[in-house]
Amino acid sequence: MPFRSVTADRRELQRLCEAFDDAWVAVSSARLIENDHIPAERERLGYILVQIWEGDREAHLATRAVQLFLNGVRKNATPASAGRQLDTDD
């Protein structure tokens, strides 16, 4: 899980967790992920969220994470791509 390596105070960790939950609800409601890919895709979403947060702690995390995640799904991204630097200048 990507949050294990995050160094932040309790409020920021809570914000990250809430953003992840909100983003996952949005992503999963799109019904683009097969059941056997859910764990890997949740991890990929977590990495996306952490990268956004590390780059801009004031960003609307859930919204931006959903945008990047769904953009990757449309481009047939794989969970392995989550570790690469994200292009957040959309």
C-alpha positions in Angstrom: 0.0 0.0 0.0 1.5 3.4 -1.0 0.4 5.1 2.2 3.0 3.1 4.2 5.8 5.3 2.9 4.0 8.6 3.5 5.3 10.8 6.3 2.5 13.1 7.4 0.6 14.2 10.4 -2.6 12.6 11.4 -4.8 15.1 9.7 -3.0 14.7 6.4 -3.1 10.9 6.6 -6.8 11.1 7.3 -7.3 13.4 4.3 -5.4 10.9 2.1 -7.5 8.0 3.4 -10.8 9.9 2.8 -9.7 11.1 -0.6 -8.8 7.5 -1.5 -12.2 6.2 -0.3 -14.0 8.9 -2.3 -11.9 8.3 -5.4 -12.4 4.6 -5.2 -16.2 5.0 -5.0 -16.1 7.1 -8.1 -13.7 4.8 -10.0 -15.6 1.6 -9.1 -19.0 3.2 -10.0 -17.7 3.5 -13.6 -17.6 -0.3 -13.7 -14.5 -0.4 -15.8 -12.5 -2.8 -13.5 -12.9 -6.6 -13.6 -13.3 -8.2 -10.1 -10.0 -10.0 -10.3 -8.1 -6.7 -11.0 -9.6 -4.8 -8.0 -6.7 -5.2 -5.6 -4.1 -4.1 -8.2 -6.2 -1.2 -9.3 -6.8 0.0 -5.8 -3.0 0.0 -5.3 -2.6 1.9 -8.5 -5.1 4.5 -7.4 -3.2 4.8 -4.1 0.0 5.5 -5.8 -1.7 8.1 -8.1 -3.1 9.8 -5.0 0.2 9.9 -3.2 2.0 11.4 -6.2 -0.6 14.1 -6.5 -0.4 14.9 -2.8 3.4 15.0 -2.9 3.3 17.4 -5.8 0.5 19.7 -4.5 -0.7 19.2 -1.0 -3.5 21.7 -1.6 -4.9 19.8 -4.6 -8.4 18.3 -4.6 -7.0 14.9 -4.3 -10.0 12.6 -5.0 -11.1 14.5 -8.1 -7.6 14.7 -9.6 -6.9 11.0 -8.8 -10.1 9.9 -10.5 -9.2 11.9 -13.6 -5.7 10.4 -13.8 -6.9 6.9 -13.0 -9.7 6.9 -15.6 -7.4 8.5 -18.2 -5.0 5.6 -17.6 -7.8 3.0 -17.9 -8.8 4.5 -21.2 -5.2 4.2 -22.4 -5.1 0.6 -21.2 -2.6 1.4 -18.4 -1.4 -1.5 -16.3 -0.9 -1.5 -12.5 2.9 -1.6 -13.2 2.6 1.9 -14.7 1.6 3.4 -11.4 5.2 3.7 -10.2 6.1 6.0 -13.2 6.0 9.7 -12.9 2.5 11.1 -13.7 1.7 13.8 -16.1 -0.5 16.0 -14.0 -0.7 19.0 -16.4 -3.9 18.0 -18.1 
